[in-house]
């Protein structure tokens, strides 16, 4: 009962307050006994959690607003907000907002609601505390660990670094792990001579004031650099040589220098550049004097050059040198240092380009002498002295070998180059830029029959007309070999060619006179025969005069271009004959071409083909052996020829078909049909003759058998004779004209003979009349 009364009193109070406050704005109230004045309501006092977590409520007269606490920000990033906005205060990550808030050498740690800074390892704060806020007055300073006593031990020196320190082994000392620097107490520096028994190679290790040094054994040297490993050096290579007696003064000097390097405790350094200059001068004298008359001298010479270059390169300062003389071109690369060099290098000259890895040039680290050298040496005319020595390499039948590059020597400081793990790539530029023949990579093998070219360990990676790329797993002297095809029975083929073409020229000349001068034979068909004969006549003359004149590149290209044009023109005129026969049979009898159209087809089409071919590939005209089209370009001739033959066959088939129909028709014109039949057979025989010749010709300019060579020669040489037989001797109309011409030319002889006969018979027949005498004379 009491609870009900309390509830009623509360309701009455609230109702009274609502009545009293109806005249005040929101956030204000009017209290009883205060008159009509409105007072502020403190919303923040009524509900301290009104703004949510990590936020503070701020009362205002008649209202209030919320603000996030320090270190927090609202989701809308606004400074003030109301409780109705449903904003949430999130922690601000000061470390992300300002990466340099703690300054250099310090690390930022985010916290709620603030952050803290701490110095990195090896640094201390200037205020002495481990944790601090970012400030200009507080910084992190380096701790000098080297001041904390002997932290590196007695055989190392401490070197302070920002935030840390390094222990560097003193000269003559090293870590067992192989390094020279360390930090902490995991390792200690020890005497190099005691922990690495192979550091001096073929020598004895000693520790001196400035570090260790190597005392080389007899027959070994470190080329005057006492801290380097000792390697073997064979001085016998510089002794007076039985196979090469020329200019022994340089060899004597080199032998003395070599013996000094391998036998003296304090050897003198040699002049590397001076040795190179004298070596190149010696090579010039040997190559210009023709000193190599056998393969043993060549082997001795190449071996000597390699040894001298290896000796001289040890005294050349990095990065190397470039030298050239009358008969040589040298590229030398030098790398020096305690560590083995790494990476790819390229050496280039006018004759070759070398690509290899420096690890290959340096070789086994246990034999590293402290330097790495790579050299590429090219000779101007050494190929002339080595071109006959091919050892076990045997050319195929009708082939012969010829060197198509300069000889180059490639070598490195690595003493073991007989089998390389990573092959080297060598690009050799061709002396004769051609891709007609197969190219082979070869090297000079001094162990085979006193010295000869060999392919073992080398293979062709790429071969173009200008160069060949070789990959070899060893180093030596290299060149590019090509196999040339030699045609057998050269004299017999040349004899047949000259005799056959001479007869053909005579027969073609008679054909030209026949079809141009005898008016009764004039027709579109004989016009075609006339131009066919003219084109073949000119082509044969050019063939005889210039097919082998390859010494002049431009002149040879012109000859090849003219042959290309005139042979194509001959095929075009044969095609016109097939079309003309087709028109005579299929369309209307005696329907003829206009002369202008025939000239455009007979000469215009080949002219366009030759012009386009020359623009596309002018270098395709002329080869190393003949003034004809290059094999890679031969389809600029055979392509149009195949099209023309195909078109001709098409028209001939239709012509024969239509002829057969007309023969079986009612009341056929047999005379004309027989005439066209003869014309067609002759044209087909003509096309077969010329087409068959070029089928054999496909093989003639590459590698053909002796049979195809004879067939091509016979078909080509006697082509003019066969055309004369088909178009003149087998033609009754032409034979009749020849008979009339012969009868006219023999008329004066007949007249003279008649006069003699009449003088004898006039005595016996004196009574005959004058008319009889005149008839007798006639």
C-alpha positions in Angstrom: 0.0 0.0 0.0 2.9 2.3 0.9 4.5 1.7 -2.6 1.4 2.8 -4.4 1.3 6.1 -2.5 5.0 6.7 -3.3 4.3 6.0 -7.0 1.4 8.4 -7.1 3.4 11.2 -5.4 6.2 10.7 -8.0 3.7 10.9 -10.9 2.2 14.1 -9.4 5.7 15.6 -9.0 6.7 14.8 -12.6 3.4 16.1 -13.9 3.9 19.3 -11.9 7.4 19.7 -13.3 6.2 19.3 -16.8 3.5 21.9 -16.3 6.1 24.3 -14.8 8.7 23.6 -17.5 6.5 24.1 -20.5 7.8 27.6 -20.8 11.6 26.7 -20.7 13.8 25.5 -23.7 15.3 22.1 -23.9 18.0 21.6 -21.3 16.4 24.1 -18.9 13.8 23.8 -16.2 11.6 26.2 -14.0 11.7 25.3 -10.4 8.8 26.1 -8.0 9.2 29.3 -6.0 11.7 30.6 -8.5 9.3 32.5 -10.6 9.4 32.2 -14.3 13.2 31.9 -14.6 14.6 28.8 -16.3 17.7 27.2 -15.0 20.2 24.8 -16.8 19.9 21.1 -16.4 23.4 19.4 -16.1 23.0 16.4 -18.4 26.6 15.3 -17.6 25.8 15.1 -13.9 22.6 13.1 -14.6 24.5 10.4 -16.6 28.3 10.3 -16.4 28.5 7.5 -19.0 26.4 9.6 -21.4 29.3 10.0 -24.0 30.5 6.4 -23.9 33.9 4.8 -23.2 37.2 6.9 -23.5 35.1 10.1 -23.9 34.3 13.1 -21.5 31.0 14.9 -21.3 31.1 18.7 -21.2 27.9 20.6 -20.0 26.8 23.8 -21.6 23.9 26.1 -20.8 20.9 24.3 -22.1 22.9 21.4 -23.7 26.2 19.4 -23.6 28.8 17.9 -26.0 31.3 15.0 -25.9 35.1 14.9 -26.6 37.4 11.9 -26.8 40.0 11.6 -24.1 43.7 12.4 -24.9 45.1 9.7 -27.1 41.8 8.8 -28.7 39.9 10.1 -31.7 36.2 9.7 -32.8 35.3 7.4 -35.7 34.3 10.5 -37.7 37.6 12.2 -36.6 35.5 15.3 -35.3 36.6 17.0 -32.1 33.1 17.5 -30.6 30.1 15.2 -31.0 26.8 14.4 -29.2 25.7 11.2 -27.7 23.1 10.8 -30.4 25.8 10.6 -33.1 26.8 7.1 -32.0 30.5 8.0 -32.2 33.1 5.7 -30.7 36.5 6.9 -29.5 39.4 4.8 -30.8 43.0 4.7 -29.7 45.4 6.9 -31.8 48.5 4.9 -32.9 51.1 7.7 -32.7 53.8 5.4 -34.0 52.1 5.0 -37.3 51.0 8.7 -37.6 54.5 10.0 -37.1 57.3 7.5 -37.8 60.0 9.9 -36.5 58.1 10.7 -33.3 60.9 9.1 -31.2 63.8 10.5 -33.2 66.8 8.6 -34.8 68.1 5.3 -33.3 64.9 4.8 -31.3 61.9 2.5 -31.4 58.3 3.6 -30.8 55.9 1.5 -28.7 52.2 2.2 -29.0 50.1 2.1 -25.8 46.6 3.0 -24.7 46.1 5.9 -24.6 49.7 7.1 -25.1 53.0 5.8 -26.5 56.6 5.3 -25.3 60.0 5.3 -26.9 63.1 3.2 -26.3 66.6 3.3 -27.7 67.8 0.6 -30.1 70.4 -1.9 -29.0 73.7 -0.3 -28.9 72.3 3.1 -28.0 71.3 4.9 -24.7 69.0 7.8 -24.0 70.4 11.2 -22.9 68.0 11.3 -19.9 69.2 7.9 -18.7 65.7 6.3 -18.7 64.8 3.3 -20.8 61.4 4.6 -21.7 60.6 8.2 -22.7 58.3 10.3 -24.9 59.5 11.9 -28.1 61.3 15.2 -27.4 64.0 17.4 -28.8 65.8 17.3 -25.4 65.9 13.5 -25.3 68.0 11.6 -28.0 69.6 8.2 -28.4 73.4 8.2 -28.5 75.7 5.4 -29.7 77.4 3.2 -27.1 81.1 2.7 -27.8 81.5 -1.0 -27.0 85.3 -0.8 -27.8 85.7 1.2 -24.5 84.6 -1.7 -22.5 87.9 -3.5 -22.2 89.5 -6.0 -24.7 86.2 -7.2 -26.2 87.9 -8.8 -29.4 90.8 -10.7 -27.9 94.5 -10.2 -28.5 94.6 -11.0 -32.2 91.9 -8.6 -33.4 91.2 -4.9 -33.3 87.8 -3.5 -32.2 86.1 -1.1 -34.6 83.1 0.8 -33.3 80.1 1.1 -35.6 76.7 2.8 -35.0 74.8 0.6 -32.6 77.4 -2.2 -32.6 81.0 -3.0 -33.2 83.2 -5.2 -35.4 86.3 -7.2 -34.5 88.8 -7.3 -37.4 91.5 -9.9 -37.4 95.0 -8.5 -37.4 97.3 -9.1 -40.4 98.3 -12.8 -40.5 95.3 -13.9 -38.6 91.9 -15.2 -39.6 88.8 -17.0 -38.3 88.5 -20.7 -38.8 85.3 -20.1 -40.6 87.3 -18.3 -43.3 86.2 -14.7 -42.4 88.2 -11.8 -41.0 85.4 -9.9 -39.2 83.3 -11.0 -36.2 81.4 -9.6 -33.2 80.8 -11.2 -29.8 82.9 -14.0 -28.4 81.8 -16.9 -30.6 85.1 -17.0 -32.6 88.6 -15.9 -32.1 91.3 -14.9 -34.6 94.0 -17.4 -35.2 97.3 -17.6 -37.1 96.4 -18.1 -40.8 99.4 -20.4 -41.4 98.1 -22.8 -38.7 94.5 -23.0 -39.7 94.9 -23.1 -43.6 97.7 -25.4 -44.7 96.9 -24.7 -48.4 96.9 -20.9 -48.3 100.3 -20.7 -50.0 99.7 -23.5 -52.5 103.1 -24.7 -53.7 104.9 -22.7 -50.9 105.5 -22.4 -47.2 103.4 -20.0 -45.0 105.2 -17.7 -42.6 103.8 -14.9 -40.3 105.5 -11.6 -40.4 104.9 -8.2 -38.9 102.6 -7.2 -41.8 100.8 -10.5 -41.9 101.6 -13.8 -43.5 103.8 -14.3 -46.6 104.5 -17.3 -48.8 107.9 -18.7 -49.6 107.4 -20.5 -52.9 109.0 -23.8 -53.7 111.3 -24.3 -56.6 109.3 -24.3 -59.9 106.5 -22.2 -58.4 105.9 -18.5 -58.1 103.5 -15.9 -56.8 104.8 -13.4 -59.4 106.4 -11.2 -56.7 103.3 -10.8 -54.6 104.4 -12.5 -51.3 100.9 -12.6 -49.9 99.5 -14.5 -52.9 99.3 -18.3 -53.4 102.3 -20.0 -55.1 101.4 -21.7 -58.4 103.5 -23.9 -60.7 105.2 -22.2 -63.7 106.8 -24.3 -66.4 109.8 -22.5 -67.8 110.5 -25.2 -70.3 107.9 -23.6 -72.6 110.3 -20.7 -73.1 113.4 -22.7 -74.0 114.9 -22.6 -77.5 112.5 -24.5 -79.7 113.5 -26.9 -82.4 110.4 -26.3 -84.4 110.5 -22.5 -84.3 114.0 -21.1 -84.6 113.0 -17.5 -85.6 113.7 -14.7 -83.1 114.9 -16.6 -80.1 116.1 -13.5 -78.1 112.6 -12.9 -76.7 112.4 -16.6 -75.7 115.8 -16.4 -74.0 114.7 -13.3 -72.0 111.4 -14.9 -71.0 113.2 -18.1 -69.9 115.5 -16.1 -67.7 112.6 -14.1 -66.2 110.7 -17.3 -65.6 113.6 -18.9 -63.9 114.0 -15.8 -61.7 110.4 -16.0 -60.7 110.5 -19.7 -59.8 114.0 -19.8 -58.2 114.7 -16.6 -56.4 113.5 -15.7 -52.9 113.1 -12.1 -54.0 112.0 -12.3 -57.6 111.9 -9.3 -59.9 108.7 -8.3 -61.6 108.6 -8.4 -65.3 107.4 -5.7 -67.6 104.0 -7.0 -68.8 103.3 -4.3 -71.4 106.8 -4.6 -72.8 106.4 -8.4 -73.2 103.1 -7.9 -75.0 104.6 -5.4 -77.4 107.5 -7.7 -78.2 105.3 -10.8 -78.6 103.0 -9.0 -81.1 106.0 -7.8 -83.0 107.3 -11.4 -83.1 103.9 -12.7 -84.4 103.9 -10.0 -87.1 107.3 -11.0 -88.3 106.4 -14.7 -88.3 103.1 -14.3 -90.1 104.4 -11.9 -92.7 107.5 -14.1 -93.4 105.5 -17.3 -93.9 107.4 -19.2 -91.2 104.8 -22.0 -90.8 105.4 -24.6 -93.5 104.1 -27.6 -91.4 101.5 -28.2 -88.7 104.1 -28.9 -86.0 105.3 -25.3 -86.2 101.8 -24.0 -86.0 101.2 -26.1 -82.8 104.5 -24.9 -81.3 103.6 -21.3 -82.2 100.1 -21.4 -80.7 101.4 -23.1 -77.5 104.1 -20.5 -77.2 101.7 -17.6 -77.6 99.4 -18.9 -74.9 102.3 -19.3 -72.4 103.7 -15.9 -73.1 100.3 -14.2 -72.7 99.7 -16.0 -69.4 103.1 -14.9 -68.1 102.7 -11.3 -69.3 99.1 -10.9 -68.0 100.2 -11.5 -64.4 102.1 -8.1 -64.6 99.3 -6.1 -66.2 97.3 -3.8 -64.0 93.4 -3.9 -64.0 91.3 -3.5 -66.0 93.6 -4.8 -68.7 94.7 -3.5 -72.1 94.0 -3.5 -75.8 96.7 -3.9 -78.4 96.8 -4.2 -82.2 99.4 -4.6 -84.8 99.7 -5.5 -88.5 98.7 -9.1 -88.1 97.2 -9.2 -84.6 94.4 -7.8 -82.5 94.5 -8.4 -78.7 91.8 -7.9 -76.0 93.1 -8.5 -72.4 90.9 -8.3 -69.2 92.6 -8.4 -65.7 90.9 -8.7 -62.3 92.9 -8.7 -59.1 92.0 -9.2 -55.4 91.9 -11.7 -52.6 88.3 -12.8 -53.5 87.5 -14.6 -56.7 85.7 -12.4 -59.3 82.2 -13.3 -60.3 79.8 -12.4 -63.1 79.7 -12.5 -66.9 82.1 -10.6 -69.1 82.3 -10.0 -72.9 85.4 -9.3 -75.0 85.0 -8.1 -78.5 87.2 -7.5 -81.5 86.7 -7.1 -85.3 87.2 -10.8 -85.8 85.3 -12.4 -82.8 83.4 -11.9 -79.6 83.8 -13.9 -76.4 81.2 -14.4 -73.7 82.2 -16.3 -70.5 81.8 -16.3 -66.7 84.6 -14.9 -64.5 84.3 -18.0 -62.2 85.3 -20.1 -65.2 88.3 -17.8 -65.9 89.4 -17.9 -62.2 89.2 -21.7 -61.8 89.5 -23.7 -58.6 89.6 -21.3 -55.5 92.3 -23.6 -53.9 94.6 -22.6 -56.9 93.7 -19.0 -57.2 96.9 -16.9 -57.6 95.3 -13.6 -56.6 94.5 -12.5 -60.1 92.2 -13.5 -63.0 93.0 -12.8 -66.7 91.0 -13.4 -69.9 92.4 -12.7 -73.4 91.2 -12.9 -76.9 93.8 -12.8 -79.6 93.0 -12.7 -83.4 95.5 -13.3 -86.2 95.2 -11.6 -89.6 96.3 -14.5 -91.9 97.0 -17.6 -89.8 94.1 -19.3 -91.6 96.3 -19.4 -94.7 98.9 -21.6 -92.9 96.4 -24.0 -91.2 93.8 -24.5 -94.0 95.2 -27.9 -95.1 95.3 -29.7 -91.7 92.0 -31.4 -90.9 93.3 -34.6 -89.2 90.5 -37.2 -88.8 87.9 -34.8 -90.2 87.0 -36.2 -93.7 84.8 -34.2 -96.1 81.9 -35.9 -97.8 82.1 -37.0 -101.4 82.6 -34.0 -103.7 83.3 -31.7 -100.8 86.3 -29.8 -99.5 86.9 -27.9 -96.3 87.7 -24.2 -96.2 88.2 -21.9 -93.2 85.6 -19.1 -93.2 86.9 -17.0 -90.3 90.0 -15.7 -88.8 91.9 -17.9 -86.3 91.5 -16.6 -82.7 93.2 -17.8 -79.5 91.2 -17.7 -76.2 92.7 -18.4 -72.9 92.4 -17.5 -69.2 94.5 -17.6 -66.0 92.8 -20.8 -65.0 95.3 -23.6 -65.6 92.7 -26.3 -66.0 90.7 -25.5 -69.1 90.6 -29.0 -70.7 87.0 -29.5 -69.6 85.0 -26.5 -68.4 81.8 -27.0 -66.3 80.3 -23.9 -67.9 81.0 -23.7 -71.7 82.2 -20.5 -73.2 80.4 -18.8 -76.2 82.5 -17.6 -79.1 81.1 -15.6 -82.0 83.3 -15.8 -85.1 82.7 -13.4 -88.0 82.7 -14.9 -91.5 85.3 -14.0 -94.1 82.7 -14.8 -96.8 79.2 -13.8 -95.8 77.1 -16.7 -97.0 74.7 -19.2 -95.6 74.9 -21.5 -98.7 77.1 -24.0 -96.8 77.1 -25.7 -93.5 79.5 -24.1 -90.9 81.3 -26.1 -88.3 83.1 -24.9 -85.1 86.7 -26.2 -84.9 89.7 -25.8 -82.6 93.4 -26.5 -83.1 94.3 -29.8 -81.5 98.1 -30.0 -81.1 97.9 -33.6 -79.8 96.4 -35.0 -83.0 98.9 -35.8 -85.8 101.2 -32.9 -84.8 98.4 -30.5 -84.9 95.1 -30.3 -86.9 91.6 -28.9 -86.7 89.1 -30.8 -84.6 85.4 -30.5 -83.6 85.6 -32.3 -80.3 83.9 -30.4 -77.5 82.6 -27.6 -79.8 79.2 -27.2 -81.3 77.3 -24.6 -83.4 74.7 -22.6 -81.4 73.7 -20.3 -84.2 74.9 -19.7 -87.7 73.9 -16.7 -89.9 75.4 -15.4 -93.2 77.6 -12.9 -91.2 78.7 -15.0 -88.2 78.6 -18.4 -86.4 78.2 -18.7 -82.6 80.2 -21.6 -81.1 79.9 -23.2 -77.6 83.0 -25.0 -76.4 83.8 -26.8 -73.1 87.5 -26.1 -73.4 89.8 -23.3 -74.5 92.3 -23.2 -77.4 92.6 -21.6 -80.8 89.3 -21.6 -82.8 87.9 -21.0 -86.3 84.9 -21.7 -88.4 85.0 -24.3 -91.1 82.7 -24.6 -94.1 82.3 -27.6 -96.5 82.3 -26.5 -100.1 80.7 -28.6 -102.8 82.8 -29.2 -105.9 81.2 -30.4 -109.1 82.9 -33.4 -110.7 83.8 -33.6 -114.4 84.2 -29.8 -114.5 86.1 -29.9 -117.8 83.5 -32.2 -119.5 80.6 -30.1 -118.3 82.3 -26.9 -119.4 83.0 -28.4 -122.8 79.4 -29.5 -123.2 78.2 -26.1 -122.1 80.3 -24.1 -124.5 79.6 -26.4 -127.5 75.9 -26.6 -126.7 75.3 -22.9 -126.0 77.3 -22.0 -129.1 75.1 -24.2 -131.3 72.0 -22.9 -129.4 73.0 -19.3 -130.1 73.4 -20.0 -133.8 70.0 -21.8 -133.9 68.3 -19.0 -131.9 69.9 -16.4 -134.2 68.4 -18.2 -137.2 65.0 -18.3 -135.4 65.2 -14.6 -134.8 65.9 -13.9 -138.5 63.2 -16.3 -139.6 60.4 -14.9 -137.4 61.4 -11.2 -137.9 62.2 -11.1 -141.7 60.0 -13.5 -143.4 56.7 -11.6 -143.9 54.6 -14.6 -144.8 55.2 -16.1 -141.3 54.0 -13.1 -139.4 51.4 -13.9 -136.8 50.9 -13.5 -133.1 52.2 -17.0 -132.5 55.5 -16.3 -134.4 55.7 -13.0 -132.6 55.7 -15.0 -129.3 58.4 -17.3 -130.8 60.5 -14.3 -131.9 60.5 -12.8 -128.4 61.1 -16.2 -126.7 64.1 -16.6 -129.0 65.4 -13.1 -128.3 65.2 -13.6 -124.5 67.0 -17.0 -124.5 69.6 -15.6 -127.0 70.4 -12.7 -124.6 70.3 -14.9 -121.5 72.7 -17.4 -123.0 75.2 -14.7 -124.0 75.1 -13.2 -120.5 75.4 -16.7 -119.1 78.6 -17.5 -121.1 80.1 -14.1 -120.4 79.4 -13.6 -116.7 78.0 -16.6 -114.8 81.4 -17.2 -113.1 82.6 -13.5 -112.8 82.3 -13.3 -109.1 85.3 -11.2 -108.4 83.3 -8.0 -108.7 80.3 -8.1 -106.3 78.3 -5.4 -108.0 79.0 -6.7 -111.5 78.1 -10.2 -110.4 74.8 -8.9 -108.9 73.9 -7.2 -112.2 74.6 -10.4 -114.2 72.4 -12.3 -111.7 69.6 -9.7 -112.1 69.7 -9.8 -115.9 69.6 -13.6 -115.9 66.7 -13.5 -113.5 64.8 -11.1 -115.8 65.5 -12.8 -119.1 64.8 -16.4 -117.9 61.5 -15.2 -116.3 60.6 -13.4 -119.5 61.1 -16.6 -121.5 58.6 -18.4 -119.2 56.2 -15.5 -119.5 56.3 -15.6 -123.4 55.7 -19.4 -123.2 52.7 -18.7 -120.9 51.4 -16.2 -123.5 51.6 -18.9 -126.2 49.4 -21.2 -124.0 46.9 -18.4 -123.5 46.9 -17.7 -127.3 46.2 -21.3 -128.2 43.4 -21.3 -125.6 41.8 -18.2 -127.2 42.1 -19.8 -130.7 40.2 -22.9 -129.6 37.8 -21.9 -126.9 36.8 -18.3 -127.9 36.8 -17.6 -131.6 39.3 -19.0 -134.2 42.1 -16.6 -135.1 41.3 -14.3 -132.1 44.7 -12.7 -131.5 46.4 -10.7 -128.7 47.3 -7.1 -129.3 51.0 -6.7 -129.5 51.0 -4.0 -126.7 49.3 -6.5 -124.4 51.8 -9.2 -125.2 54.8 -6.9 -124.6 53.3 -5.9 -121.2 52.8 -9.5 -120.2 56.1 -10.7 -121.6 58.4 -8.0 -120.2 56.3 -6.1 -117.7 55.6 -9.0 -115.3 59.3 -10.2 -115.0 60.4 -6.6 -114.6 58.1 -6.1 -111.7 59.2 -9.4 -110.1 62.9 -8.5 -110.4 62.4 -5.0 -109.2 60.5 -6.1 -106.0 63.1 -8.9 -105.4 66.0 -6.4 -105.7 64.3 -4.0 -103.3 63.5 -6.7 -100.8 66.9 -8.4 -100.8 69.6 -6.9 -103.0 72.2 -9.1 -101.4 70.4 -12.2 -102.8 71.9 -11.5 -106.2 75.3 -13.2 -106.6 76.8 -16.1 -104.7 80.4 -17.1 -103.9 80.6 -19.4 -106.9 78.1 -18.1 -109.5 76.5 -14.9 -110.5 73.0 -16.3 -109.8 70.4 -16.1 -107.0 71.4 -17.0 -103.5 69.9 -20.3 -102.3 67.9 -18.5 -99.6 66.5 -16.2 -102.3 66.1 -18.7 -105.1 62.3 -18.8 -104.8 62.1 -15.3 -106.2 62.7 -17.2 -109.5 61.3 -20.7 -108.9 58.1 -19.3 -107.3 57.0 -17.3 -110.4 58.1 -20.1 -112.6 56.0 -22.6 -110.8 53.0 -20.3 -111.0 53.6 -19.8 -114.8 53.9 -23.5 -115.4 50.7 -24.2 -113.4 48.8 -21.5 -115.4 50.2 -23.0 -118.7 49.2 -26.5 -117.8 45.7 -25.3 -116.9 45.3 -23.6 -120.3 46.8 -26.6 -122.1 44.3 -29.0 -120.5 41.3 -26.9 -121.4 42.7 -26.5 -124.9 43.1 -30.2 -125.4 39.7 -30.9 -124.0 38.0 -28.4 -126.3 40.0 -29.8 -129.3 38.7 -33.2 -128.6 35.2 -31.9 -128.5 35.6 -30.1 -131.8 37.1 -33.2 -133.5 34.0 -35.1 -132.5 31.5 -32.4 -133.5 29.6 -32.3 -136.8 31.4 -30.8 -139.8 34.6 -29.9 -138.0 37.2 -27.6 -139.7 39.8 -30.3 -139.8 42.5 -28.2 -141.4 42.4 -25.6 -138.6 42.0 -28.2 -135.9 45.0 -30.2 -137.1 47.0 -27.0 -137.2 46.1 -26.0 -133.7 46.7 -29.6 -132.5 50.3 -29.4 -133.9 50.7 -26.0 -132.3 49.6 -27.3 -128.9 51.9 -30.4 -129.1 54.8 -28.1 -129.9 54.0 -25.7 -127.1 53.7 -28.5 -124.6 57.0 -30.0 -125.7 58.6 -26.6 -125.4 57.3 -26.1 -121.9 58.4 -29.6 -120.9 61.9 -29.0 -122.2 62.4 -25.6 -120.4 60.6 -26.8 -117.2 62.6 -30.0 -117.1 65.8 -28.1 -117.4 65.1 -26.0 -114.3 64.0 -29.0 -112.3 67.6 -30.2 -112.7 68.7 -26.6 -112.2 67.3 -26.6 -108.7 70.1 -29.0 -107.7 72.8 -27.6 -109.9 73.5 -24.5 -107.8 73.6 -26.4 -104.5 74.8 -29.9 -104.0 73.7 -32.1 -107.0 74.9 -35.4 -108.2 76.9 -35.8 -111.4 73.9 -37.1 -113.2 71.8 -34.0 -112.5 74.8 -31.8 -113.5 75.0 -33.5 -116.9 71.2 -33.4 -117.4 71.0 -29.7 -116.5 73.9 -29.0 -118.8 72.5 -30.9 -121.7 69.0 -29.6 -121.4 70.2 -26.0 -121.0 72.9 -26.0 -123.6 70.9 -27.5 -126.4 67.7 -25.7 -125.6 68.2 -23.3 -128.6 68.8 -26.2 -130.9 65.6 -27.9 -129.8 63.5 -24.7 -130.2 64.9 -24.3 -133.8 64.0 -27.9 -134.6 60.5 -27.7 -133.1 59.5 -24.2 -134.5 61.4 -24.2 -137.8 62.5 -27.6 -139.1 59.4 -29.4 -138.1 57.1 -26.7 -139.5 56.1 -27.3 -143.1 55.4 -23.6 -143.7 58.9 -22.6 -142.5 60.5 -25.4 -144.4 58.8 -24.1 -147.6 60.0 -20.6 -146.9 63.5 -22.0 -146.4 63.2 -23.8 -149.8 62.1 -20.7 -151.6 65.0 -18.8 -150.1 67.5 -21.5 -151.1 66.0 -21.7 -154.6 66.4 -17.9 -155.0 69.9 -18.0 -153.7 70.7 -20.9 -156.2 69.1 -19.1 -159.2 72.3 -17.4 -160.4 74.1 -20.8 -160.4 71.3 -22.3 -162.5 71.4 -19.4 -165.0 75.1 -19.8 -165.4 74.7 -23.5 -166.0 72.0 -22.9 -168.6 74.2 -20.5 -170.5 77.0 -23.0 -170.7 74.6 -25.8 -172.0 73.1 -23.5 -174.7 76.5 -22.6 -176.0 77.2 -26.3 -176.6 73.8 -27.1 -178.2 73.6 -24.0 -180.5 76.0 -25.5 -182.9 73.9 -28.6 -183.4 70.6 -26.7 -183.6 71.3 -23.6 -185.6 67.9 -23.6 -187.2 66.0 -23.0 -183.8 64.2 -19.7 -183.5 65.2 -16.9 -181.2 62.2 -17.6 -179.0 63.5 -21.2 -178.4 66.9 -19.8 -177.5 65.3 -17.4 -175.1 63.2 -20.1 -173.4 66.3 -22.2 -173.1 68.2 -19.4 -171.4 65.3 -18.8 -169.1 
